[in-house]
């Protein structure tokens, strides 16, 4: 949303896209720019967070996946790099 700070956007986006609430923001892992499937220029900010208990309700994506080590994460190379730099797994 225009004028929204990153932490407010984080809480809103997680709630909108998963139905879960961020209870604690543990770390900001970084950001990168990319083009969405529609060709729109986008910046992704990545955080480590604690979330509320509950079932994930996916609203904007086809599926979700919880994983342990960075090598198990089915994510883009950019996200994998941020996770590896932050957690080294």
Helices and strands as residue ranges (DSSP letters): H 6-18, E 22-35, E 41-51, G 70-72, H 77-87
